[in-house]
Amino acid sequence: MRQFVARLGIFVAIQAMIGVALLQLDPGANDSALASFLEKDARLEQTADRPRLMIVGGSNVPFGLDSEQLGEAFPDYSVTNLGISASLGLDFMLNHVGSRAQRGDMVLLAPEYLHFATRCSCSPALIDMMRICPRTSEFLSVADWKDLGDSGLGNVRYVCRRIQPRLRGVRPNEFRRNDFNSLGDMVAHHDMPPTYQKKRIREKGFSAKWDVQTNILDQQVQRLNEFAEKCRAEGIEVVLSYPPLSETSWNANQQIIVEIREKLSQELKIPILNEEMTPSWPDEMYFDTEWHLTAAGKEQRTAELIASMRRFRPEPESGRLPVIPATAKSKKGGSPSGERGL
Amino acid sequence: MTFTTLTFCLFLVAVFAAYWTLRTRKAQNFLLVVVNYVFYGWWDWRFCLLMLFACTLDFFIGRALQRTSVPFRRRILLTISVGTNLGVLGFFKYFNFFMDSLTSAGQSLGWSFDPFTLRILLPVGISFYTFQTMSYVIDVYRKELDASESLIEYLAYISFFPQLVAGPIERAGDLLPQFQQPRCFDNTAARDGCRLILWGFFKKLCGADGLGEIVSAAYRDIPDATGPQLVLATVCFAAQIYFDFSAYSDIASGAARLFGFNLMRNFAYPYFSQSLSEFWRRWHVSLSSWFRDYVFIPLGGSRRGKLILIRNLVLTFLISGLWHGANWTYVIWGGIMGVAVAIETVFGDQKKRSTSEVPGGPNLIPSPAVLARMTLVWLVVGMGWVFFRAPNVASAWLAVVKVTGSIFTPSTWSSAGDLIYGSRVDSLIFVLVIYLAEWIQRSKRHPLAIEHWTLPKRWALYTCMIWVILIDGSFSGSQFIYFQF
């Protein structure tokens, strides 16, 4: 047995050395879009002295909302766009915002429908996030850790794909950390020609149809309700807004989306701001995927969101919104109440 | 906890280390029972309760059978065991299927009623361990086996984690004694076990999972798929299901060897068979032999004339089809195989090729006759796979029509190319590599039986395989196909 273990140990050590060599070539994710988490999280800390409007979701949020316009519409809130990628998963997003939100804040949830159809979190994104910021490991749920165990071996492939452009001396075709503005919005794509309609949905093998997992919808609704209940107990307001979906994707997945919306309408204990909104928009309003709006699409969506938020909470007669004095604010439940509104 | 995951790899290492630090057989068996249930409970802890119930019931029925010689009592005990096991299996697997079928039949006769269906979660592996525990009781009843005196040994045998969720379905006479005897660490067996695990990983992650994309692309929407696309998808499915299932069996056997156990060989290069009968002696051997010993032979086997033989073959394959799943497509698949085997048995070549013979003959380049026989077997089996893979009977028939029609429309053949792009090209290359390796090494138990190579050469090959798996393997998290049965 000793000989077997010794030989196996040497063999594994050789593979580990190869792995370490590969890691040396890995440029890492510190320059990637995921790393914008650091700036977004820092902004939350910097603006903790006043009410905050925190927008939570996948990449539909930074590509689809203009936080500056939202801030102008609701000047009593400092707006932070926390959206990065759906691949972080709903658990990660909720745990992160839940750890940062405090009394008087408002959380605007805008998760992709995919979060209700399948487990969106993917281990390469979560591992990269933990490499970028190790303390984000506390935002992973038990299910996320289980997924890491199940698909962890696939990360080698992901790293190798990241190494390839570097070895070829080309810039990888992906968005980067400094493509976001200071409020967390994606702005780099505004002047780029959209590729969704012209290229993406016509490429070989493209399928707009989602791979749906059973049982996920009930779990996610429960998760959201628990999150909302915890927030309300701490004086944090939670609302939800559906992201608009491209027409192509809507047509391919209409059945599951209708099922999701009906379920949320019946069982979600969070106000939905735009239930009446047209769920799909023309493909030409999309940049490169069915979730990423062009600059024009972003403007339209922001305007509609502002209107729906105003309908949700009409402004008081004075025309001014009540302001919570900075000195009265504290972390987690210490601040006085006072009418909060938009 | 699927085999091809980091979690399982860590689990296996931990169990291996703990197992061999224990000095006594009893302690090792107890550890195995614990880890078996941890492994099974990883899917859903409730599954453990059901399996524990089935195992405990059959253990005590076995003990009771051992103690009594009164035929009436023995039959009652056997009936309780078989009835309970089939009842549990029937409820979890077939309840909604039968309700839906009853409703459809009623509606076709002009009756209408509200079907009563339940949201039943199918416990993983129930078809496998149920058959395993049933065979134990039947063998004790037949006095072919003494009942186990130790509940721990029995639980360890039924729930043995390498073969728990997708076989091989081990006979008590083969596996139970291995739990009753002391085990010594065998260097050669352990090294071979590691090679089997590596080969299984390669087949699953580089072969099966990548092919699944091509198969799904066509079978997801059969009305939209062209005939040549369905032909390609069916060819790929034939490879996918073989790689997937045999990979599981290889990893199961390899893992078992690490603990000093020998599991039966479940796949013996079936696609190199020269007859359907030979195919079914090489494909899913544990299930085929189970149905042979507990269904085909009790029905009379081949001893009562050709008509009865045909009946018994067709019935056995129909039941085998139903075992695979709650869908008429599986039953039809079984029927097709049964009829084909019956025709071949009665009217075809009577030469019975043993599974110990080299499949496909001894020559590296097969003769035209061998090639023709292998191709014919493959065509019949392939047609059956259309039903096996299609989501329902109507789609299956449509697929068959399209597949057969595509032969006469060469202008559409190029449409098959639409399914092949990107990483799918790699999958097809891996298919060729795997088949080539199996053909060259078909006289050996598995292609990585390369002990005669020098150490550096072997390690170089293993290293290449590992990094090809890690870099090019499909880690989409897809389960093994047979988990759903």
HADDOCK unambig.tbl for C-alpha pairs under 7 A between the chains (distance, minus, plus):
assign (segid A and resid 1 and name CA) (segid B and resid 185 and name CA) 6.37 0.50 0.50
assign (segid A and resid 1 and name CA) (segid B and resid 187 and name CA) 6.22 0.50 0.50
assign (segid A and resid 4 and name CA) (segid B and resid 187 and name CA) 6.12 0.50 0.50
assign (segid A and resid 149 and name CA) (segid B and resid 5 and name CA) 6.46 0.50 0.50
assign (segid A and resid 149 and name CA) (segid B and resid 6 and name CA) 5.12 0.50 0.50
assign (segid A and resid 149 and name CA) (segid B and resid 7 and name CA) 4.63 0.50 0.50
assign (segid A and resid 150 and name CA) (segid B and resid 5 and name CA) 4.68 0.50 0.50
assign (segid A and resid 150 and name CA) (segid B and resid 6 and name CA) 5.84 0.50 0.50
assign (segid A and resid 150 and name CA) (segid B and resid 7 and name CA) 5.89 0.50 0.50
assign (segid A and resid 150 and name CA) (segid B and resid 477 and name CA) 6.73 0.50 0.50
assign (segid A and resid 151 and name CA) (segid B and resid 5 and name CA) 5.98 0.50 0.50
assign (segid A and resid 151 and name CA) (segid B and resid 6 and name CA) 6.85 0.50 0.50
assign (segid A and resid 151 and name CA) (segid B and resid 475 and name CA) 6.01 0.50 0.50
assign (segid A and resid 151 and name CA) (segid B and resid 477 and name CA) 6.05 0.50 0.50
assign (segid A and resid 152 and name CA) (segid B and resid 6 and name CA) 5.82 0.50 0.50
assign (segid A and resid 153 and name CA) (segid B and resid 5 and name CA) 6.66 0.50 0.50
assign (segid A and resid 153 and name CA) (segid B and resid 6 and name CA) 5.83 0.50 0.50
assign (segid A and resid 153 and name CA) (segid B and resid 470 and name CA) 6.68 0.50 0.50
assign (segid A and resid 154 and name CA) (segid B and resid 470 and name CA) 6.49 0.50 0.50
assign (segid A and resid 154 and name CA) (segid B and resid 475 and name CA) 5.17 0.50 0.50
assign (segid A and resid 156 and name CA) (segid B and resid 470 and name CA) 5.82 0.50 0.50
assign (segid A and resid 156 and name CA) (segid B and resid 471 and name CA) 6.11 0.50 0.50
assign (segid A and resid 157 and name CA) (segid B and resid 470 and name CA) 5.88 0.50 0.50
assign (segid A and resid 157 and name CA) (segid B and resid 471 and name CA) 4.22 0.50 0.50
assign (segid A and resid 157 and name CA) (segid B and resid 472 and name CA) 6.58 0.50 0.50
assign (segid A and resid 160 and name CA) (segid B and resid 471 and name CA) 6.75 0.50 0.50
